[in-house]
C-alpha cells in the first residue's frame, strides 16, 4: 500500500470544516451571558464575551482563508473530528481561566476537555462558591459537547454537503441511519436531546422542591443536572456531587436521565416513532440491562459481605446507584471518593472499573467500549465455539437485532475487535502512568477507566494538586476515549506522513 | 391565543401524538423496570448475606 503525500488542499478542507466548529463553540460560550444577567453576575460577562469573540474571530479567519467547496474524504473527517475535540475545549478554557475559577490555565484546559467530552472529572478547587454563570457553562459544555455533539450541531446549522456530513458523523463516533438526510438526522438528535432535557429538568426540579429547595434554586440545580445527566457527563453544581442532597428523589431523577442518556439515538427514534417493542427486542438494550444488573448485584453482594450498609435502601442508593452511574458513564456520586477508595472492598472497585470501561450504548452520549461491540464480540465467540463443535461443512453465520436485523459480518466483528483492543491498550497505558506516579493499582485502574470511558467517577486522584504530567495523560485519555481511539491514530498517522514526506 | 386554546382538543392531540407519547412511556417504563429489578437484587443480596 502506498500512502499518498498530503496536499495543501487536504489541510484546507480540514481547516475550513473546523471553522464551523469555532462558530458553534462561540455560540456555546455566549449563552451563559443570559445566566449572568439573570443572576446579576455582570462581572463575569466579559469572560464569556472574550471567549466567544475569540471563537468567532478564529472561525472567520479559517472560513475566509481556507474556503473550499471540495468534499471531505474519510481521512479529512477523522482528522477534523480529532482536532475539533481539541480546539473546542481550548476555546472553552478561556472564560474558565479568566474567571479565576481554576488554579491554572492547564486546569482550565483539563476542565474544558472534561466538559466537552462528557467526562466529568473536575479540577475546580471550590465548586460550591463558583459563580452561577461559570458553573452553568461547565454543565452546558457537557450538554452541547457530549449530549448532542458539536459536530452534529455544526452540521445541522452550517452543514453544506451530504457526503462531508456523513463522514464527519463517523469522525465523531456517531452512526448515520436514522433518516436518509443527514441534516434531518442531526435535527432529530437535537430534538430528542432537548425533549429529554425538558423531562429531566422537570424531574430534578420537582425532586429538589420536594427536598425543600426554593423553586429558583431547584430549577437551577435541576437544569444543570438534567443537562449533565442526559449527556452522561457527570458535572454537578456541588463539590460533593449528588451526595450533597442525601435525597432519594433526586437520585431517582438522576437514574432516569442517566439510563435515557445511555440509550442509542437510533433506538430513541425507532421507539418514539411507534416501534415500541424495539426497546425489549434490541440486542444492545438487553446486554446493557443484563450487564448493569449483574454488576450491580455483584457489588451489592460484595458490600453486604463486609456489612457496609445497614438497609436495603442504603444498598440500592449506594451500590446500585454507583454501578448505574459507572455503566452509563455518567459519574454522579452518592459515595464520596475517600469512602469509595478507603472503605469499599477492592472487588467492588474492580467491578466498577470494568463497568466504566465497557460503557453504555453505541451512538449515544456514553463513552467506553460500548455494549453493541460487546454483543458483537460475544456472538462471534459463540460462533467460533459452534464452528469447532459442528462438522467442517456446516455453515455458521448469524445476525443480531439492533433496530433492524443485521448480519454478523467479518467487517463488523473486525471493527468491534479493533476498537476494543485500542481501548484496552490505552487503559493499560493510563494505568501504568498513574501507578508510576505512586498511586495504588486499584485506584489507578479506577481513575484510568473513568477518564478513558468518559465517566467522571473519581477515587480522589484527580485534583488540582495532581502532577501536571498526569493531568496531560488524563486529558489525552478523555480525548481518545471520546473519539473511540481510531481518529486519534489517524491524526498521528497524518502528522507522521506530513513530517516524513512534507506537504505537496 | 384564546381562539387557539378553544380549538385545542385533547383527544385530537393524543391521537396525533400517540406513537410519540407511548414511545416516551415505554422508555420511562424501561427505567422503572431497571430500578425495580435493582431494588429486588439489592433485597436478594441483603437476605442472602445478612
HADDOCK unambig.tbl for C-alpha pairs under 7 A between the chains (distance, minus, plus):
assign (segid A and resid 256 and name CA) (segid B and resid 31 and name CA) 6.01 0.50 0.50
assign (segid A and resid 259 and name CA) (segid B and resid 31 and name CA) 6.62 0.50 0.50
assign (segid A and resid 271 and name CA) (segid B and resid 23 and name CA) 5.00 0.50 0.50
assign (segid A and resid 272 and name CA) (segid B and resid 19 and name CA) 6.21 0.50 0.50
assign (segid A and resid 272 and name CA) (segid B and resid 20 and name CA) 4.55 0.50 0.50
assign (segid A and resid 272 and name CA) (segid B and resid 23 and name CA) 4.40 0.50 0.50
assign (segid A and resid 272 and name CA) (segid B and resid 24 and name CA) 6.26 0.50 0.50
assign (segid A and resid 273 and name CA) (segid B and resid 19 and name CA) 5.73 0.50 0.50
assign (segid A and resid 273 and name CA) (segid B and resid 20 and name CA) 5.90 0.50 0.50
assign (segid A and resid 274 and name CA) (segid B and resid 19 and name CA) 4.40 0.50 0.50
assign (segid A and resid 274 and name CA) (segid B and resid 20 and name CA) 6.55 0.50 0.50
assign (segid A and resid 274 and name CA) (segid B and resid 23 and name CA) 6.20 0.50 0.50
assign (segid A and resid 276 and name CA) (segid B and resid 23 and name CA) 5.63 0.50 0.50
assign (segid A and resid 276 and name CA) (segid B and resid 26 and name CA) 6.56 0.50 0.50
assign (segid A and resid 293 and name CA) (segid B and resid 38 and name CA) 6.41 0.50 0.50
assign (segid A and resid 297 and name CA) (segid B and resid 41 and name CA) 5.92 0.50 0.50
assign (segid A and resid 297 and name CA) (segid B and resid 42 and name CA) 6.72 0.50 0.50
assign (segid A and resid 300 and name CA) (segid B and resid 42 and name CA) 6.15 0.50 0.50
assign (segid A and resid 300 and name CA) (segid B and resid 45 and name CA) 6.17 0.50 0.50
assign (segid A and resid 301 and name CA) (segid B and resid 45 and name CA) 4.95 0.50 0.50
assign (segid A and resid 301 and name CA) (segid B and resid 49 and name CA) 6.93 0.50 0.50
assign (segid A and resid 304 and name CA) (segid B and resid 45 and name CA) 6.84 0.50 0.50
assign (segid A and resid 304 and name CA) (segid B and resid 46 and name CA) 6.50 0.50 0.50
assign (segid A and resid 304 and name CA) (segid B and resid 49 and name CA) 5.84 0.50 0.50
assign (segid A and resid 304 and name CA) (segid B and resid 50 and name CA) 6.91 0.50 0.50
assign (segid A and resid 305 and name CA) (segid B and resid 49 and name CA) 6.09 0.50 0.50
assign (segid A and resid 312 and name CA) (segid B and resid 42 and name CA) 5.94 0.50 0.50
assign (segid A and resid 312 and name CA) (segid B and resid 43 and name CA) 5.58 0.50 0.50
assign (segid A and resid 312 and name CA) (segid B and resid 46 and name CA) 6.24 0.50 0.50
assign (segid A and resid 315 and name CA) (segid B and resid 42 and name CA) 6.17 0.50 0.50
assign (segid A and resid 316 and name CA) (segid B and resid 38 and name CA) 6.97 0.50 0.50
assign (segid A and resid 316 and name CA) (segid B and resid 39 and name CA) 5.91 0.50 0.50
assign (segid A and resid 316 and name CA) (segid B and resid 42 and name CA) 5.75 0.50 0.50
assign (segid A and resid 320 and name CA) (segid B and resid 38 and name CA) 6.58 0.50 0.50
